[in-house]
């Protein structure tokens, strides 16, 4: 089951680092970095069903943002 509770240590520092890591990148480079990060972390998780659940949740979130 996908853990949706806050589970990141230093969550504010993580968010700031994530945003800073995109500085100086073009839009396409930023998208490429996000895609690479998703693949790296998905490989770390390793559970396809859990990853599918996360993808579905992320898509629903994106659809609601417009």
Secondary structure as UniProt FT lines:
FT   TURN            9..10
FT   HELIX           11..20
FT   TURN            21..24
FT   HELIX           27..45
FT   HELIX           48..64
//
